[in-house]
């Protein structure tokens, strides 16, 4: 069972109390250095200041602009001397952030996201020079009192996300995407809730978002909506280096320095942390206006950049001065000097040697499972040879039963027959004088083998087990079937929650039922999960979750010796657990093996024949136009090279989605065209 966010927060706070921040060195207020700003903007026309960003002109940095909020005055634009050069009515604006190279029709644009508190909506603008033009496709209501916004670009597929934080502790993540007419629209991906008011957020290129929660501290989350939230507290009042109320947060990337900067409002300080060293505290400083010896009282929301500008060779920090109704710009080298920190050097390199996965999207998603939590698990595919569009997917709800879905993802049938974990099927099983589609599932309710036929005319599953077929396993779940190429006998493999995997022959009885005859026991060194049998070559592939993808004999009298197709430790592109497995059949023993790398939400592809080398990895990401999210935390999957109808003429991967977002719903299954996978990894499709 997955922990709730509040339990995660409670654990994080407990860790803070026990170690880390709780034992951190406090700055002596008497020794906090004072740093003078190099410039400040004019006071806003409304005499209110909330947040500001520096919008870079890459062709001529000296012509860059500061865009700032002015409450009911909307957005104001300043040059790099602090002079107001433009305004844009935008309602009552509370926050703003910027992203570059955003696709709008046939052009790339600099885009600003702003929070209009008059309507509690997200507003989107493109910017060229000092001019702002609204580019939102429609009003984007948020449904809560928003306080801050930050933009995040996913390095995997370049998707642009907006995080909006709210007065009631909301963290709302939306994906921004271009419409056919060159506007920007948005869809909600997920909602995270914290107990109290959030003021500002900032996202980095490594997939983290930092959030300032007033009175509680600064948090860090995973920015990828398909990842675990993984909430972690960075600093907290009275326990670390915040006196009472955390305000703004900003991220500085300058040379080989990656800093988190947070305003400590009550103490009138600005704290600096080292993001490359688990957000370790580096020091604090106070801010003065240019030419002043007195510190501003309450530094508010922040914005930082490591890019060079005239008079700011190492970048700048913009600080909101609510009392002064303006924004002050601090040279980052002055901050470094005051705190005795090094700055500059070569740009930070990604310390991970992990090869980058390529991205694809799903074409169809199923109706969510009725059960809450970790429920959906494993699919099997029946391809209709007469009318491929009427193919069917059998899938498990491991808390309730079996689903039968059509190729549009709609429920055709549901059988509440027990806690079905994994499922597989084989065609042409002889039963009662005719050939049938045989379906087998692991039933955790009574630790049995559930056996059905798929009536392809009536489109329903029919129980044909000859009574309860016990597995002898305490918790059976991994399942795969096998048809021997030698004698055409049909088998099923099932593993439990120990190290055993068992093999049964499926035998038709005289009364038209099916029973399971145990023929083989195998043992592994640790927990196994998914498996798939190759009916053509007689190979059995087994995932030992934390260790390897193994190949061994699928024969009932086969040896227990096995060969590693891939050890997890040998490939930085994969991360335990290995879970679902499928084979894409190109014919004549050729094709591909696909395994879900659950630890990094990707799918690794290996050659079926020969040395079975690793060919690359792909991830399934969100398609905002269709409203289908990506796939993450996959347990089970199935692959077929057979025609499944429009969009799936060359087969598909159908996989369980452990985190079903956009919006957040119960788990479901996603259908991904094989042609999409083949295109990005330069693989073959059946029939080429």
N, C-alpha and C positions, 0 to 999 in steps of 0.2 A: 504494500500500500504506500502511495506517495505521500510525503508530509505536506500539510497545509502551509501556506505562506506564513501564517502567524506562528506556527511551530518553528519554521525556519528562522523567523525573526527572533523568537525567544531564545533559540539556540545560539544565534549570532551574538545577542546581547549578553548571554551567559558567558560566552567565550571572551567577550570584551572585559567582563567583570573579573574573569579568572586569569587573564593573561593579556599580552599584547598592549592594547591601548590603555588598559587599567594601570599598567606598570610603566607607561611611557613617561619621559621627562617633560615636565611642564616648563614653558618659557617663563623666565622671570620678567614681569611687566616692566621693571625698571631698565632692563637691558634690551628691550625690543627696539630695533633700529627704526629710524624714520627715513622714508624714501620720498623724495619730491617728484611729483608728476612733471612730465616735460611739456604737456599741453592740457588744456581743458576746453570743452566746448562752451559755447554760449549757454546761458540758462535757457531751458525750453520755454516756448511761448506760454505754455500752460502752467509753468512753475512746478511741474511734476516730472520726475525722472524714475524710470523703472528698470530698463535694460537697454543695452546697445551692442552692436556688432560692427566689426570692421569689414567692409566689403572690398575685396582686392580687385584692382585693375591690373591684370597680369601683364598687359602690354606696356603700361606706364604706372608703376606703383605709386608715384607721386600724385597721381590723379585718383587714387583710391578714396573711398568715402566712409565715414562713420554714419550708420543708420541707427537711430535711437527712438525709443518710445517716448511719447509725451502725453500719456493718458488720453484725455478727450481731445488733445491736439493731434492725435493720430501718430504717424511716423514723421520724424524730421531727419533731414540729410545734412551732414556737415562735411566740409573739406578737412584736410589734414592740418589746417591751422586752427580748427575749432569753430570756423565761421559757418553759420547756417546758410545753406545754398538751395534748399528745397524742402517742401512739405508734401505729405500725402494724407488726406483725410482717410481714416481707417477705423472709425469708431473709437472706442476707448481701449487703447492698446496697452497691454501689460507686459508683453515679452516678444522677442524676435530672435531668429537665427537664420543662417545663410548656408546654401549649398551651391556648388558650381557644376557646370557641365550637365545640367538637367535637360533631358530630351523633351522638347516641345515641338511636335510636328517634325519638320525637317531642319530644325535648328537646335543648338545647345544654348541654354540660358543660365544666367545666375538667378537663383530663386531664393526669395525670402519667405519664411513662414512667420506669421504673426498671430497673436492671440487677441481677439476683440472681445473684451469683457462686457460690452454692451449687449451682445447677442450670445455670448459664450460660444464663439465659433472660431474655427481655424481659417485664416485668410492667407492667400498665397499670391505673391507678387514676383514679377520678373524685374530685373534692374539693369539698365544700361546707362552708364554715366551717372548723373544724379537723379535720373527719372525712374519712377516706379510705376509699373502697370499691373493691374490685377489680372491674374491668369487662372483663378479657380474656376472649375467647370460649373460649380453650383455652390450654394451656401453649405458649409461643412459644420453643422451643429455638433457640439461636444456633449451636451447633456449634463454638464457639471460646471462649477465655478473654477475656471482654469487660471493658473498663476504663471506657468512657464512653459517654454517649448524648446526642444533641441532636435536637430536633424542627425540621422545616422545613415551612412552608406554601407551596405553589406558588400564586403569584398568578394563574396562568392558569385553573386549574379548582378552586382551593381544596383540592386534595388534601393530606393530611397525611402526611409521611414521617418516619421515624426513622432517623438515622444511628447505628450502633453501632460504636465503635472498639475494637480489641483488642490484647492483649499481643503477638500475633504479627504486628502491623502491618496487621490487617484493617480495612477500612472497609466495613461492610455496610449497604446502604440497603434499607429495607423500607417499603412503603406500608401505612398503617393505614386501615382502613375499617370501617364499622358493618355488623353482621349484622342479619338480620331481627328478631332478638329483643333488639336494643338493646345488644349487646356489641361489643367491638372485636376485630378480627382483623388479621392482617398477612400480606403476601406479600413475599418477597425480590424486589427489583428488579435489583440488581447488586451485585457485590463488587469492590472495589479493594484492592490489596495494596501496602503499603509495606514496606521491609526490616526495621523494628524497632518496638519498643513504642510504641503510641499511648495518650496519657493522657486527652485531652478533646477535644471538638469544639464548635463553635457555628455556627449557620446564620443568615443574614440574609434580609431580605425581597426582596433583589435577586437571589437565586439563587446565593449563594456559601456554601460551608461551609469553615470554618477548622479545621484539625486540628493538634494539638500532638504532634510525634513526638520522644520523648525522645532527647537526644543529637544530633539532626539539625536540628530547627528547627520553624518554623510554616509550614504549607502552606495554600494556598487552592485549592479545586476548584470546578467547577460543581456545584450541588446538583440541577439538573434531570437525572433519570436518562436522558432522551432527548438530552442534550447531550454534547459531547465532555467528557472529564474536565478538560482544560485545566489541568493541575497547574502551580502557580507557587509558588515559595518566597518567603515574606514576610521571614523572618529566620532566621539560622542561627548556632549557636555558633562563636565565634572568627573569624567572618567579618563579623559585624554587631554586634548589640546584645544577644546572649545569651552568657552566659559559658560555660556547659557543658551545662545540661539545661533544655529548655523544659518547662513544666508545664501550667498551666491556660490556657484562652483564653475570652474573653467579648467580647460586642459591645454597645457603648453607642450608643444613638440618642437624643440629647437636643437638642431644638431643631434648630439647623442644624449640629450636630456629629455625625459618624459615626466612632466610634473603635473600633479593635481594641485589646484589653487582653490582655497575655500575662504570665504569671509566669515570671521568670528564677530558678529554684529555687536554684541554686548561689550566685548573687550576692545572694540575699535581696531581689531587686528585683521591681517590677512595671512593665512597659514599656507605653507608650501609643503607638499608631500612628494615622495619619489615613487612614481607608478611602476618603475622597473624593479623596485625592491619592495613589493607588496605594500605600496602606499605608505612607506615609512615616513615619519614626520621629519622634515628638514629644518624648519624654523619658521619664524613669523616676523612680520614687519608692519609698521603703521604707515599711512599714506598722508602726504601733505599736498596742498595745492601748489602750483608753480610759484616759486619765490616765497612760500610761506614756511614758518617754523612750527605751526600748529597742525596736529593731525586731524583729519576729518573724523567725526564722531562715530558714524555708523556706515562702514562700507557695505554696499548692497550687492546686487547681482553683478557678475563678472563675465568678461570675455577675453580670451587669450589667443595669440597667434605667434608662431615662430618665424613667419616670413619677414623679410627685410623691407623696411620702408625708410624714407628720408628721416634722419634723426633717430631712427629705431632699427639699427643694423641687426639686432638679435631678436626682433619682434617686440610686441607690446602687450600690455595688460590694460584693458579698459575696465574702469571701476565706476559703478553708479554711486553718485553722491546725492542722496535724496535731500539732504539739508541744503545743498548748494544748487539743487535742481539742474544739475548738469552731469557731465561724464568726464572723467580724468584719465589720461593715458600715461602709463608708466613704462619706461624702457626696461626691458627684461634684463639687460646687463647690469642695470642699477640694482635690481632686486637681487641678482646673483652676488654682486659685490657686497651688499649690505648683509647678506646671510653667509658670506664667505663660501660661496658655492662656485664650482666651475660651470662654464657655459660654453656652448659651441661644439666644435668638433665635427666628425663625420656624421651623416644622418644615421639614425638608429636602423639597424637591419633586423628583419624578422628573425628572431632566434630559433624559430621552429623550422626544421628541415622538411616538414610535411609537404608533399606535393599537393598542388591545388586540384580539387575535384572540379569537374565541369558540371554545368547546371542544365537541368531539363525541368519541364512542368508536366503535371498530370492533366489529362483531358476530361476525366470523369472522377467524381467521388461518390461514395455510397451514402445512403441515409445513415446517420449515426446509429451505433448500437444503443439499445434501450438501457443497458446497464451502465452505471456510473463508474468512474475510476478506470483502472487498468482492466479492460474487458475484451475488446477485440484482439485477435491474436494472429490467426493464420487462414489463408484462402487456398482454394483449389479451383481450377478452371476446366469447364467442359466446353469445347469448341463445337458448335453445331455445323456439321459438314454440309447440310442442305441450305441453311440460311444462317450465315455467320452472325448476322445482327441479332439473332435469337440465342446466342451463346449464353451460358450461365456461370455464375460464380458461387461456390459454396464457401461459407466463411463462418468462423467460430465466434461465439460470445462465451468466454470462458467462465462467466458467472451465471449463464442462463441456458445456452443451447446453440442451435445452428441456424444460420441465415442462408437463404437462397436469393441472390441478387441477379437482376438482368444487366445488360450492357449499358444501361443508363444509370445504374447504381440504385435502382428502386428495389424495394423488398418484394420478392415474389412469394416467399414462404418463410415462416419462422417456426422452428420446433423447439419447444421448451423441454428438452429431453435430458438436461443435466449440464454440468459445467464442462463444456467441450473446449479443449485447449487447442489441439492441432488437427488438421484434416487433410486427406489426400484422396485421389480417385484414380481408377483405371477403367478403361472401356473394354468391351468384348469379354467380360467374365461370363462363363456359361453357367446359367442358373435356371432350373426348371425347363430345360429344353430350348432356351433362347439366350442370346447374348445381351448382357445388360451393362450399364455403367455402375460400377461398384464404388461406394463411398465409405471410407473408414475414418473414424475420429477417436481421439482419446477422451474418455469420459471420467473426469476427476470426481464426480459425485459418488460413484461406486467403484472407482479404479478399474474400469472395464474398457473393452474395445467395443465402441458403438459401430454397427454395420448397417448400411442402407443401400438401396438402389436408387438411382436418379431416374425417375420416369420422365423422359425427355418430351413426351407428348403432353402429359398433364402438367409438366414443369413442377414436380414435387418430389421430395425425398420420402422413401418408404422404408420403414424399419424391417430388416430381414435377418437380424441376428437370431441365431438358434439358442435363445435364452441369454442370460448374462454371460459374457465372455471375459473372465477375469484376467488381469494382466500380471498379478503377483507383484505389482509395483505399488509403493505407497502413494505416489503422486505422479501418474502418467501424464506426459504432455507432448514431447516431440514425436511426430509421426511422419513416416513416408512409406509409400507402397512401391512394389517392385514386381515386374513381370519377367520371369526368366526367359532369355532367348533360346535356351536349350530345350526346356520341356513345357514352356508356356504356363507354368504354374504361377499363381499370384501370391505375393507375400506382403506382410506389413511389418515395419520396424517401429518400436516404441521405446522411448527412454523415460526414466523417472527422474526424481530429484536426487538420486544417488549417482553412482558411476556406471550403472548397468544400462545396457541397451539389449532388448530382446527381439527375436524374429519369430513370427508365426506364419505358417501357411494358412491361407484362407480356403476353406473346403466347402463345396456345395453339398448339402444334405439331400436325402431323398424326399424330404417334405418341402423342398423349395426354400430352405433357409441356408444360412452360412454360419459356420463355426470356425474358430481359430485353433490351430494345432501348433503348439510351441515346438520349434525345430532348432533353436540356437540361442545361446546366451553369450554376450560379449561384455567386456569390462574395460573401462577407460580410467585414466588416472585422476580425472576431475569431472566436473559437471559437463554433460553434453546438452545440446539444444536442438537446432534444426538438422535435418538430413534430407538428402534427395538421392534416389537410385536411378542409375542410367540403364534403362531396359535394353539398350542396344549393345553396350560394352560390358555389362555385368558388374559395373563399379558402384560402390556405395560411398557417398560423400557425407561426412559427419562433421559438425561443428563441435569442437571442444571449446567451450565459451571463451576462456581466457588464454587459450594455448594455440590452437591451430585449426585449419581446415584439413581434414584427413581424407585419404582415399584408401578403400579396402575392398575386399570381395563382398558382393551382395549375395553370393550363393549360399544356400542353406548349409552346405558342407564346406564353405570357404574358410580359409585361414584367418586368424584374428590379427595377423600382422598388418600394419598400415604404413602408408607413406604420406608425408606432409606435402600437400599442395602449396600451403603457405603457413608459416608460423607467424603469429601476430608480432612477435618481437623482431622479426626480420624485415618488416615493411612499415615505415613511418606513416604511410597513407591510410593504414587501418588502425582501429583501436577497439579493444575488447569492450563489449562482448561481440563475438560472431554469433549471429542468430539465424535469420531466415536464409534458405537456399533454393535456387532454381536453376534449371538447365534450358538454354536456348538451343534448339536442335536445328542445325543446318543440313542434316542428312549425312549418311556415310561416316558416322562417328565424329563429325566435325560440329563445332558450335562453341558455346560459351557457358561458363558457370558463373552465377551471380550470387554473392553473399552479402547480407546486410552487416555493415560495420556499425553496430549500435552506438559505440562510444563516441563517434564523431558524425553520426547521422548521414553516412554515405553508403554507397554500394560498390563493392569491389568486383571487378570482372576478370576472370581467368579463362585462358584458352581450354577448351574441353579436351583436345587431342594433344599428342606430342608431349612436350615438357611442361605443358600447362602453366605457362608463364603469366604473370600479372600484366594486364593490358591497360589498366587505368581505373579511376573511380569517378562516379557521378553522384550528384545530390539532386533531390527533387525539391524545387523551390516554388514559391507562391506565384500564381497567375492572377493578378488583381482584376484583369478584365473579365475573366470567367468567374472570379470569386472563389477560386480553389486554392487553398493554402498548400504548402509543401508537405513533405513527409519527414517525420523524425521519430527517433526511438523505436524503430521497426523491430518487431518480434518475428512475424512470419511474412513470407512472400511466395509468389509463384510466378513462373515464366512460361510462356508458350510462344512458339513460332508459327502457330496456326492462325488463320484468318478469323478475327473476331468481329468483323463488320466495319462500318465506316469509321475511319480514324485509327483502326487497329488491324489493317489489312496484312501487316507483316508481324502480327503478334503483339504481345504486351507484357509488361511487368505489373502485377497487381500486388500491392503491399499494404500491410497494416500501418496506420498512422497513430503513433502513440500520443501525439499532442495535436489535436485537431483544433486549429485556431481559424481566425478570420470568418466569423467570430469564434470564441471558445465554445466548443460543444463536446459531447461524448465522442469517444474514439470511433474511427471509421476506416474505410479502405479507399485507396486511390488507384486509378487505372492510368498507367503511363504507356504511351505507344512505344514499341520497340524501335520504330523508325527514328524517333527522337533521340534515343540512347545511342543507336548506331551512328547517327549523324555526328554527334559531338565527340564520340570516341573513335570514329572512323572504323566501325565494325561492319560486318556483313548483315544482310537481312535474308530471310528464307525466300527463295525464288529468284535471287539475283543471278 
